[in-house]
Amino acid sequence: MEVVIRPNADAATDLVARVIARELRDNPCLVMGLATGRTMESVYARLVQMHREEGLDFSAGRTFNLDEYVGLSSNHANSYRHYMNHHLFLQVNIDLQNTHLPDGMAADLVAECANYERLIAGNGGIDLQLLGIGQNGHLGFNEPLSALRSRTRVKILSPVTRAQNVPLFPRPELVPHRAITMGVGSILDCRCCILLATGEEKAAIVAKAVEGPITSMISATALQLHPECTLILDEAAGSQLKESDYYHWVFENQPEWEPFRAVSSPIAKSGFQAKRQLEKQPVEAMSDVLE
Ligand code: GLP
C-alpha cells in the first residue's frame, strides 16, 4: 500500500484523475472499476474536462461499478446507474454497452450477482479500481463483518451508511435498505486499486484503514493485503496518520511519481472547479438508458 497526501482536495482529486487518464491512454481498452459518492463527482468532472479539452478517449474503455441499490431502477434519480450516466458516461465518448452496474431490479438477485462476477471475469478482470470510503470504512457497500474473501452479493446497509446517504435522497425513509455490491474478495482481485478520501470527516477511518489491524469490521483495511493499492488523500483526510512524514517522503522521492509531482498546468482546472463549471452548463438531455 502507498499513501499520497496532497495539500488539498483539488490536488488529490486532480492526481486521481491524472492517474486514470494515464492508464487509459496507455491502454485504451482499460477495464475500469468505478465508484460513486460525493467524493467521486469531482474526479468525474475532471475526467470530463480532460475528454473535452485534451481529447481523453473513452471509446474503447469498459467499466464496472462497485454497487447498486436494490429496488431502484436504472432511471431512478438516486440509482447509481443514473449517477454514472449523469456524471460521466453521457458526458464522454464511452459506449454505454461497455458500462456495467449490477441490476438492482433483477428478479433473481443471487443469479444477478453471480452473473456480474462472470461478466467481470469475461472481460479479463478489472485493471484499475477506483474506490471511495464510507464513514464506517466500507468499500462499495461492504458493511461491517463483510468477509474478506466475499464476492458480489446483496448486503443490508448499516444505520451509519443509510444516515450518510440521507442527504442524497428526498426523504430519509427512501434510502434503500439493501444493495448489490462487489465483495471484498472481488475488489482484491483487481490489478490495481486507487482510493480517494478527502475531508476531516474521513480522517479517523482513513487512519484505521491504513495503520490499524486488518478486520472484517472495516472492509478498507483489507486493502493492506493488495499488492498494488494507493490511497490518495488531502491533508485533512490524512491528518490522523502517524507516519505521514514517511508517506510524504516516498511521494517526493519515488521515481514513479515524478510525472505527477508537478501540479497541473495553470490552465487545467481542478476537479472541483471543473465540477462547478459543469454545473453551470445546462444539464445534457438524459436518456433513460437501460443496461
Ligand atoms: C457510498 C458508496 C461507496 C462510497 C461512499 C463514499 O456508500 N457505496 O462506494 O465510497 O458512498 O461516499 P462519499 O464520497 O459521499 O463520502
Residues whose N, C-alpha, C, O or C-beta is under 5 A from the ligand:
A	BS01	GLP	A35 T36 G37 R38 T39 M40 G132 I133 G134 H138 L139 G140 F141
